[in-house]
Amino acid sequence: MIQIPFNKPYLTGNETKYIETAVNSGKISGNGEFTKKCQSFFEEKYGLKKCLLTTSCTDALEMAAILCDIKQGDEVIVPSYTFVSSALAFVRQGAKIVFADSLPYHPNIDVDKVESLITKKTKAIVPVHYAGMACDMDKIMALAEKHNLFVIEDAAQAIDSYYFNKNGEKKPLGSIGDLATFSFHETKNIISGEGGMLVINNEKFIKRAEIIWEKGTNRAEFFRGEVNKYGWVDTGSSFLPSEIISAFLWAQIENIEDIQAKRKKIWEKYYTLLKPLKEKGYIKFAQFPNFATNNAHMFFIVCNSLQDRTKLIAELKKHGVLAVFHYLSLHSSEYYKNKHDGRVLENSDKFSECLLRLPMYYELKEKEIEYICDIIIKNFL
């Protein structure tokens, strides 16, 4: 039987070579040459003001929560349909999470419903660019300016994806909010196994971000020769990754154009083959607004019911194909349901019950995509 996994990490060929280079350099702790090369790449290619690699996107979000001085009693608006880290980082600082619903046609936050959630206690908004598709950032930034809020873009899935603002400017996701976070987990477009990055677009946070990143010390300034000794000056933690992780990531970065081109080709193949099923109303696709580009992070379909999705998952599994559902609404999670304010978030719950992610990775062959789509089509027709 054909066995098609949901994900398969892609190796470009230079990962172990660069790891060996890092090991032989005698510097394998954090903030070495590969770390600096990776950070510089993102700053230069995407115009991000300051980038700091982290051991995970979760760590980057925790740094963002510290930088925004989130405290007990503050409120942070987060979409309910997202990974737990989007909320957990702020809960750890004592915040109350106010969950927002998704759009009817896409898991992204419904910005038109956000202003009614803002109170005097609201400190920040966390838009999550689900599947690499941009949230309506003009509206979000306007709300933030009106109510004096911080914006932290959760761009975990959004590397190499763009937003066209109201002036027609093409802005990389992660470059718009005060802060942004990315993931290089093995399921992402470019990977380092585990890994992430904090982006600092608001200049006032840059100096403190480096301190928090370096365990609350001004060690980074010391190594640049800006101070003659370093010590404990603030809160922080060990957020920076080892050079081994950064060396792996650098091999991926060198091949980002090729990786992106291949993923987009796979995405288009799925779209073409499954479009007739969508036109007959058996499934729905993501709808991309004219302000968003597609970075081919994932290909998902939305079934018409939980029963339809459950049946389809079983059918695909029977034929050796692993397709998976994604998030369960955080507002109804075991941990947070008693803290939620009781609002029904119907779109978030709909995606929890009906969204299905199909296998998506660099080495997925055209014949395998055809095989997957044939099973899906026969399941419905």
KEBA-611011 format. One record per residue (C-alpha): residue number from 1; residue in one letter; z, x, y. Coordinates in nm, 2 decimals, always signed. Example, Ala and Ser with C-alpha at 12.3 -4.5 7.8 and 13.67 -1.06 7.14 Angstrom:
2
R  num  residu      pz      px      py
R    1       A   +0.78   +1.23   -0.45
R    2       S   +0.71   +1.37   -0.11
//
This chain:
381
R  num  residu      pz      px      py
R    1       M   +0.00   +0.00   +0.00
R    2       I   -0.07   +0.11   +0.36
R    3       Q   +0.24   +0.21   +0.54
R    4       I   +0.22   +0.19   +0.92
R    5       P   +0.55   +0.27   +1.10
R    6       F   +0.64   +0.12   +1.44
R    7       N   +0.66   +0.46   +1.60
R    8       K   +0.57   +0.82   +1.51
R    9       P   +0.66   +1.10   +1.74
R   10       Y   +0.35   +1.30   +1.84
R   11       L   +0.37   +1.68   +1.85
R   12       T   +0.11   +1.86   +2.06
R   13       G   +0.14   +2.19   +1.87
R   14       N   +0.33   +2.40   +2.13
R   15       E   +0.68   +2.25   +2.10
R   16       T   +0.81   +2.50   +1.85
R   17       K   +0.63   +2.79   +2.03
R   18       Y   +0.80   +2.71   +2.36
R   19       I   +1.14   +2.65   +2.19
R   20       E   +1.11   +3.00   +2.03
R   21       T   +1.02   +3.14   +2.38
R   22       A   +1.34   +2.97   +2.52
R   23       V   +1.55   +3.11   +2.24
R   24       N   +1.41   +3.46   +2.27
R   25       S   +1.48   +3.45   +2.65
R   26       G   +1.85   +3.45   +2.58
R   27       K   +1.90   +3.15   +2.80
R   28       I   +1.92   +2.82   +2.61
R   29       S   +2.18   +2.64   +2.81
R   30       G   +2.08   +2.41   +3.09
R   31       N   +1.89   +2.46   +3.41
R   32       G   +1.67   +2.75   +3.29
R   33       E   +1.30   +2.82   +3.34
R   34       F   +1.16   +2.53   +3.13
R   35       T   +1.39   +2.28   +3.30
R   36       K   +1.27   +2.40   +3.64
R   37       K   +0.90   +2.39   +3.53
R   38       C   +0.94   +2.03   +3.41
R   39       Q   +1.12   +1.92   +3.72
R   40       S   +0.86   +2.08   +3.95
R   41       F   +0.58   +1.92   +3.76
R   42       F   +0.72   +1.57   +3.82
R   43       E   +0.79   +1.64   +4.19
R   44       E   +0.44   +1.78   +4.25
R   45       K   +0.23   +1.54   +4.04
R   46       Y   +0.40   +1.22   +4.14
R   47       G   +0.55   +1.31   +4.48
R   48       L   +0.90   +1.25   +4.37
R   49       K   +1.15   +1.40   +4.62
R   50       K   +1.40   +1.56   +4.38
R   51       C   +1.40   +1.55   +4.00
R   52       L   +1.69   +1.65   +3.77
R   53       L   +1.64   +1.65   +3.39
R   54       T   +1.92   +1.48   +3.19
R   55       T   +2.02   +1.45   +2.83
R   56       S   +1.91   +1.08   +2.83
R   57       C   +1.80   +0.80   +3.06
R   58       T   +2.15   +0.66   +3.01
R   59       D   +2.30   +0.97   +3.17
R   60       A   +2.06   +0.95   +3.46
R   61       L   +2.17   +0.59   +3.51
R   62       E   +2.54   +0.70   +3.50
R   63       M   +2.46   +0.96   +3.76
R   64       A   +2.30   +0.69   +3.98
R   65       A   +2.61   +0.47   +3.95
R   66       I   +2.83   +0.76   +4.06
R   67       L   +2.60   +0.85   +4.35
R   68       C   +2.59   +0.49   +4.48
R   69       D   +2.97   +0.49   +4.47
R   70       I   +2.99   +0.19   +4.25
R   71       K   +3.36   +0.08   +4.22
R   72       Q   +3.58   -0.19   +4.07
R   73       G   +3.48   -0.53   +4.21
R   74       D   +3.13   -0.43   +4.32
R   75       E   +2.84   -0.64   +4.19
R   76       V   +2.51   -0.50   +4.06
R   77       I   +2.21   -0.72   +3.98
R   78       V   +2.04   -0.63   +3.66
R   79       P   +1.78   -0.82   +3.45
R   80       S   +1.92   -0.96   +3.13
R   81       Y   +1.62   -0.87   +2.93
R   82       T   +1.67   -0.49   +2.92
R   83       F   +1.84   -0.22   +2.72
R   84       V   +2.21   -0.21   +2.74
R   85       S   +2.22   +0.12   +2.94
R   86       S   +2.07   -0.06   +3.24
R   87       A   +2.40   -0.24   +3.27
R   88       L   +2.65   -0.02   +3.09
R   89       A   +2.62   +0.27   +3.34
R   90       F   +2.75   +0.04   +3.62
R   91       V   +3.01   -0.14   +3.40
R   92       R   +3.16   +0.21   +3.33
R   93       Q   +3.22   +0.24   +3.71
R   94       G   +3.40   -0.10   +3.72
R   95       A   +3.11   -0.32   +3.84
R   96       K   +3.05   -0.68   +3.76
R   97       I   +2.70   -0.73   +3.63
R   98       V   +2.51   -1.02   +3.77
R   99       F   +2.22   -1.09   +3.53
R  100       A   +1.89   -1.20   +3.66
R  101       D   +1.62   -1.39   +3.47
R  102       S   +1.28   -1.27   +3.38
R  103       L   +0.95   -1.39   +3.51
R  104       P   +0.79   -1.68   +3.31
R  105       Y   +0.50   -1.46   +3.21
R  106       H   +0.65   -1.12   +3.18
R  107       P   +1.00   -0.97   +3.10
R  108       N   +1.03   -0.81   +3.44
R  109       I   +1.29   -0.94   +3.68
R  110       D   +1.20   -1.26   +3.87
R  111       V   +1.24   -1.13   +4.22
R  112       D   +1.21   -1.47   +4.38
R  113       K   +1.54   -1.57   +4.21
R  114       V   +1.73   -1.25   +4.31
R  115       E   +1.84   -1.34   +4.67
R  116       S   +2.04   -1.64   +4.55
R  117       L   +2.25   -1.39   +4.34
R  118       I   +2.34   -1.16   +4.63
R  119       T   +2.69   -1.19   +4.77
R  120       K   +2.91   -0.98   +5.00
R  121       K   +3.01   -0.78   +4.69
R  122       T   +2.66   -0.69   +4.58
R  123       K   +2.60   -0.31   +4.60
R  124       A   +2.27   -0.25   +4.42
R  125       I   +1.97   -0.40   +4.24
R  126       V   +1.83   -0.24   +3.93
R  127       P   +1.47   -0.34   +3.87
R  128       V   +1.35   -0.25   +3.52
R  129       H   +0.97   -0.18   +3.49
R  130       Y   +0.94   -0.33   +3.14
R  131       A   +0.66   -0.18   +2.93
R  132       G   +0.56   +0.03   +3.23
R  133       M   +0.45   -0.26   +3.44
R  134       A   +0.58   -0.25   +3.80
R  135       C   +0.82   -0.51   +3.94
R  136       D   +0.73   -0.65   +4.28
R  137       M   +0.88   -0.36   +4.47
R  138       D   +0.78   -0.48   +4.82
R  139       K   +1.00   -0.78   +4.77
R  140       I   +1.28   -0.59   +4.62
R  141       M   +1.29   -0.32   +4.89
R  142       A   +1.28   -0.60   +5.16
R  143       L   +1.58   -0.77   +5.00
R  144       A   +1.76   -0.43   +4.98
R  145       E   +1.70   -0.36   +5.35
R  146       K   +1.80   -0.71   +5.45
R  147       H   +2.13   -0.70   +5.26
R  148       N   +2.20   -0.32   +5.28
R  149       L   +2.17   -0.26   +4.91
R  150       F   +2.08   +0.04   +4.69
R  151       V   +1.77   +0.02   +4.46
R  152       I   +1.78   +0.21   +4.14
R  153       E   +1.45   +0.18   +3.95
R  154       D   +1.50   +0.19   +3.57
R  155       A   +1.16   +0.35   +3.49
R  156       A   +1.26   +0.44   +3.14
R  157       Q   +0.92   +0.32   +3.01
R  158       A   +0.71   +0.37   +3.32
R  159       I   +0.60   +0.74   +3.33
R  160       D   +0.25   +0.77   +3.48
R  161       S   +0.25   +0.41   +3.60
R  162       Y   +0.18   +0.30   +3.95
R  163       Y   +0.25   +0.02   +4.21
R  164       F   +0.01   -0.08   +4.49
R  165       N   +0.22   -0.18   +4.79
R  166       K   +0.14   -0.43   +5.06
R  167       N   -0.04   -0.16   +5.25
R  168       G   -0.26   -0.08   +4.96
R  169       E   -0.09   +0.25   +4.89
R  170       K   -0.07   +0.36   +4.53
R  171       K   +0.29   +0.46   +4.46
R  172       P   +0.41   +0.61   +4.13
R  173       L   +0.69   +0.41   +3.97
R  174       G   +1.01   +0.59   +4.03
R  175       S   +0.91   +0.70   +4.38
R  176       I   +1.01   +0.38   +4.56
R  177       G   +1.38   +0.31   +4.52
R  178       D   +1.67   +0.52   +4.64
R  179       L   +1.70   +0.65   +4.29
R  180       A   +1.51   +0.62   +3.97
R  181       T   +1.56   +0.70   +3.60
R  182       F   +1.32   +0.80   +3.32
R  183       S   +1.35   +0.84   +2.95
R  184       F   +1.19   +1.09   +2.71
R  185       H   +1.33   +0.93   +2.40
R  186       E   +1.10   +0.97   +2.09
R  187       T   +0.96   +0.62   +2.14
R  188       K   +0.83   +0.70   +2.49
R  189       N   +0.49   +0.82   +2.61
R  190       I   +0.60   +1.18   +2.64
R  191       I   +0.91   +1.28   +2.45
R  192       S   +1.18   +1.54   +2.39
R  193       G   +1.36   +1.36   +2.11
R  194       E   +1.64   +1.25   +2.34
R  195       G   +1.61   +1.32   +2.71
R  196       G   +1.58   +1.17   +3.05
R  197       M   +1.55   +1.24   +3.43
R  198       L   +1.71   +1.13   +3.75
R  199       V   +1.48   +1.10   +4.05
R  200       I   +1.64   +1.12   +4.40
R  201       N   +1.42   +0.97   +4.67
R  202       N   +1.70   +0.91   +4.92
R  203       E   +1.77   +1.26   +5.07
R  204       K   +2.13   +1.19   +5.14
R  205       F   +2.20   +1.19   +4.76
R  206       I   +2.03   +1.52   +4.68
R  207       K   +2.31   +1.77   +4.73
R  208       R   +2.57   +1.55   +4.56
R  209       A   +2.34   +1.48   +4.27
R  210       E   +2.32   +1.85   +4.19
R  211       I   +2.70   +1.87   +4.19
R  212       I   +2.75   +1.57   +3.96
R  213       W   +2.48   +1.71   +3.73
R  214       E   +2.66   +2.04   +3.71
R  215       K   +3.00   +1.90   +3.60
R  216       G   +3.13   +1.84   +3.95
R  217       T   +3.07   +2.20   +4.06
R  218       N   +2.84   +2.36   +4.32
R  219       R   +2.71   +2.59   +4.05
R  220       A   +2.34   +2.52   +4.13
R  221       E   +2.40   +2.64   +4.49
R  222       F   +2.57   +2.96   +4.36
R  223       F   +2.27   +3.04   +4.14
R  224       R   +2.04   +3.00   +4.43
R  225       G   +2.25   +3.24   +4.63
R  226       E   +2.36   +2.97   +4.88
R  227       V   +2.73   +3.03   +4.82
R  228       N   +2.91   +3.34   +4.70
R  229       K   +3.12   +3.16   +4.43
R  230       Y   +3.13   +2.81   +4.28
R  231       G   +3.41   +2.58   +4.19
R  232       W   +3.51   +2.22   +4.12
R  233       V   +3.42   +2.01   +4.43
R  234       D   +3.35   +1.65   +4.30
R  235       T   +3.33   +1.43   +4.00
R  236       G   +3.06   +1.48   +3.75
R  237       S   +2.98   +1.56   +3.39
R  238       S   +2.76   +1.77   +3.16
R  239       F   +2.44   +1.58   +3.23
R  240       L   +2.18   +1.86   +3.21
R  241       P   +1.99   +1.92   +2.89
R  242       S   +1.95   +2.25   +2.71
R  243       E   +1.64   +2.47   +2.75
R  244       I   +1.54   +2.37   +2.39
R  245       I   +1.50   +2.01   +2.50
R  246       S   +1.32   +2.11   +2.82
R  247       A   +1.09   +2.35   +2.63
R  248       F   +0.99   +2.07   +2.39
R  249       L   +0.92   +1.84   +2.69
R  250       W   +0.71   +2.10   +2.86
R  251       A   +0.47   +2.10   +2.57
R  252       Q   +0.44   +1.73   +2.61
R  253       I   +0.39   +1.75   +2.98
R  254       E   +0.10   +1.99   +2.94
R  255       N   -0.08   +1.72   +2.74
R  256       I   +0.01   +1.41   +2.94
R  257       E   -0.35   +1.33   +3.04
R  258       D   -0.47   +1.34   +2.68
R  259       I   -0.17   +1.15   +2.55
R  260       Q   -0.22   +0.88   +2.82
R  261       A   -0.59   +0.85   +2.75
R  262       K   -0.53   +0.80   +2.38
R  263       R   -0.26   +0.54   +2.43
R  264       K   -0.47   +0.34   +2.67
R  265       K   -0.76   +0.34   +2.42
R  266       I   -0.52   +0.20   +2.15
R  267       W   -0.39   -0.06   +2.39
R  268       E   -0.74   -0.17   +2.47
R  269       K   -0.83   -0.20   +2.10
R  270       Y   -0.54   -0.43   +2.03
R  271       Y   -0.63   -0.64   +2.34
R  272       T   -0.99   -0.68   +2.23
R  273       L   -0.92   -0.77   +1.87
R  274       L   -0.63   -1.01   +1.95
R  275       K   -0.78   -1.18   +2.26
R  276       P   -0.95   -1.46   +2.06
R  277       L   -0.61   -1.55   +1.91
R  278       K   -0.46   -1.56   +2.26
R  279       E   -0.75   -1.78   +2.39
R  280       K   -0.67   -2.03   +2.11
R  281       G   -0.31   -2.04   +2.22
R  282       Y   -0.14   -1.89   +1.92
R  283       I   +0.00   -1.59   +2.11
R  284       K   +0.04   -1.47   +2.47
R  285       F   -0.02   -1.13   +2.63
R  286       A   +0.14   -0.95   +2.92
R  287       Q   -0.01   -1.06   +3.25
R  288       F   -0.06   -0.77   +3.49
R  289       P   -0.04   -0.86   +3.86
R  290       N   -0.29   -0.69   +4.09
R  291       F   -0.01   -0.46   +4.22
R  292       A   +0.06   -0.30   +3.88
R  293       T   -0.12   -0.05   +3.66
R  294       N   -0.09   -0.02   +3.28
R  295       N   +0.05   +0.30   +3.13
R  296       A   +0.01   +0.18   +2.77
R  297       H   +0.37   +0.23   +2.69
R  298       M   +0.37   -0.06   +2.44
R  299       F   +0.15   -0.34   +2.32
R  300       F   +0.34   -0.66   +2.28
R  301       I   +0.26   -1.02   +2.20
R  302       V   +0.47   -1.33   +2.27
R  303       C   +0.47   -1.59   +1.99
R  304       N   +0.52   -1.95   +2.06
R  305       S   +0.85   -1.98   +1.88
R  306       L   +1.12   -1.78   +1.70
R  307       Q   +0.99   -1.92   +1.37
R  308       D   +0.64   -1.80   +1.44
R  309       R   +0.77   -1.45   +1.52
R  310       T   +0.99   -1.44   +1.21
R  311       K   +0.71   -1.54   +0.99
R  312       L   +0.47   -1.29   +1.14
R  313       I   +0.72   -1.00   +1.11
R  314       A   +0.76   -1.08   +0.74
R  315       E   +0.38   -1.10   +0.69
R  316       L   +0.32   -0.77   +0.85
R  317       K   +0.61   -0.61   +0.66
R  318       K   +0.47   -0.75   +0.33
R  319       H   +0.15   -0.55   +0.41
R  320       G   +0.33   -0.23   +0.50
R  321       V   +0.33   -0.27   +0.88
R  322       L   +0.65   -0.24   +1.08
R  323       A   +0.65   -0.45   +1.40
R  324       V   +0.98   -0.51   +1.58
R  325       F   +1.13   -0.75   +1.83
R  326       H   +1.30   -0.59   +2.13
R  327       Y   +1.60   -0.67   +2.34
R  328       L   +1.86   -0.95   +2.29
R  329       S   +1.96   -1.10   +2.63
R  330       L   +2.25   -0.90   +2.76
R  331       H   +2.41   -1.21   +2.93
R  332       S   +2.47   -1.36   +2.59
R  333       S   +2.58   -1.04   +2.41
R  334       E   +2.91   -1.02   +2.23
R  335       Y   +3.05   -0.77   +2.49
R  336       Y   +2.94   -0.96   +2.81
R  337       K   +2.90   -1.33   +2.73
R  338       N   +3.26   -1.41   +2.84
R  339       K   +3.20   -1.22   +3.17
R  340       H   +2.87   -1.40   +3.25
R  341       D   +2.88   -1.68   +3.50
R  342       G   +2.73   -1.94   +3.27
R  343       R   +2.38   -1.96   +3.41
R  344       V   +2.10   -2.03   +3.16
R  345       L   +1.84   -1.76   +3.18
R  346       E   +1.57   -1.93   +2.99
R  347       N   +1.29   -1.68   +3.03
R  348       S   +1.50   -1.39   +2.92
R  349       D   +1.60   -1.59   +2.61
R  350       K   +1.24   -1.68   +2.54
R  351       F   +1.14   -1.32   +2.53
R  352       S   +1.44   -1.24   +2.31
R  353       E   +1.32   -1.49   +2.06
R  354       C   +0.94   -1.46   +2.09
R  355       L   +0.83   -1.11   +2.20
R  356       L   +0.70   -0.88   +1.93
R  357       R   +0.61   -0.51   +1.97
R  358       L   +0.32   -0.38   +1.76
R  359       P   +0.30   -0.02   +1.63
R  360       M   +0.20   +0.21   +1.92
R  361       Y   +0.17   +0.59   +1.89
R  362       Y   -0.08   +0.87   +1.95
R  363       E   -0.19   +0.91   +1.59
R  364       L   -0.25   +0.54   +1.52
R  365       K   -0.61   +0.52   +1.39
R  366       E   -0.87   +0.27   +1.48
R  367       K   -0.89   +0.14   +1.12
R  368       E   -0.51   +0.09   +1.12
R  369       I   -0.53   -0.11   +1.44
R  370       E   -0.80   -0.32   +1.28
R  371       Y   -0.59   -0.37   +0.97
R  372       I   -0.28   -0.48   +1.17
R  373       C   -0.49   -0.72   +1.38
R  374       D   -0.65   -0.87   +1.07
R  375       I   -0.31   -0.95   +0.93
R  376       I   -0.20   -1.11   +1.25
R  377       I   -0.52   -1.32   +1.28
R  378       K   -0.50   -1.44   +0.92
R  379       N   -0.14   -1.53   +0.97
R  380       F   -0.23   -1.78   +1.24
R  381       L   -0.57   -1.91   +1.13
//
